[in-house]
């Protein structure tokens, strides 16, 4: 990856940027040259740490002639505007999940990148996880016969973490369906071939202090008849990391969850202050990224491969099952269970950056492109529509998996 240096920039120095910026700084063949944010302190910290340029708007960032690609990590309601701005300035783009807030916005984004002949990558979902990719490879191999059913479920403490009003407002892409759904939907679509036919779902909003959906349960049917069940619960009582070798999205330990839930109910927590501490340049920058303490515990136990767990994902084939394991994936077949080791950095954004580099420098295809991201968003929107209308929703903007 050292044929030439790809010069990249980050739009938005919020919590999401604390996960991508360290990866960019370490990535061979990539140079982090600029960032945009309205917070002067964050820009000053960025320039001090990385020596890049700081801009107080995305427009100004995109006018920088040295920047070749922009990672859009701004709030969800600005994804469409900022992707189009970058494309109109001839920049390649990676956009965080969700791609946008509507299919109409997605179509505008796709049209902009196609018009300007730049690449668009829909990043930051668990479909980039090396173990999930290994599961897809095992399915495609045909060793266990065709895939017959898919299941994924995730219980975490998302609703207890510091939240700004926009993170809890559906009009600005708030709630767990918009913000966590793409992880699960991308994974299920990758494993199932991409083409979801219909969705039937319910959502749950059970915490008065959090006026947004914190739960969903969905039944998906693919065009070939494969069924899939998807469950997410963000209320922070049970945590699926208890079932995945203490590795997952757990941000608080059990004692902290009790204290945070009590503080939310008593209105004794300063969420703006807590959120600021987690943003780039804050006192707790990067501390919550993907359960780092749990990853360290995993390393101490000698578990080397496998990677990050986003709940439990199980693929059922005609003659066996596949799921993630501590070192990679477990394959259950007629001769029993075997573990296939998986290498690669997961939940670290290196996979997204590798795909970006390959597409721009090597002119390789973008697999998680705008049409793929739009298809994933369509499923998320269908989950919310089905819950509102109590009916099955038929999909029309799906995109097939490209192996």
Secondary structure, 3 states (H helix, E strand, C coil): CCCCCEEEEEECCCCCHHHHHHHHHHCCCEEEEEEECCCHHHHHHHHHHHCCEEECCHHHHHCCCCCCEEEECCCHHHHHHHHHHHHHCCCEEEECCCCCCCHHHHHHHHHHHHHHCCCEEECCCHHHCHHHHHHHHHHHHCCCCCEEEEEEEEECCHHHCCCCHHHHCHHHCCCHHHHCHHHHHHHHHHHHCCCEEEEEEEEECCCCCCCCCCEEEEEEEECCCCEEEEEEECCCCCCHHHHCCCCCCCCCCHHHHHHHHHHHHHCCCCHHHHHHHHCCCCCCCCCCCCCHHHHHHHHHCCCCCCCCCCCEEEEEECCEEEEECCCEEEEEECCEEEEEECCCCCCCCHHHHHHHHHHHHCCCCCCCCHHHHHHHHHHHHHHHHHHHHCCCEECCCCCCCCC
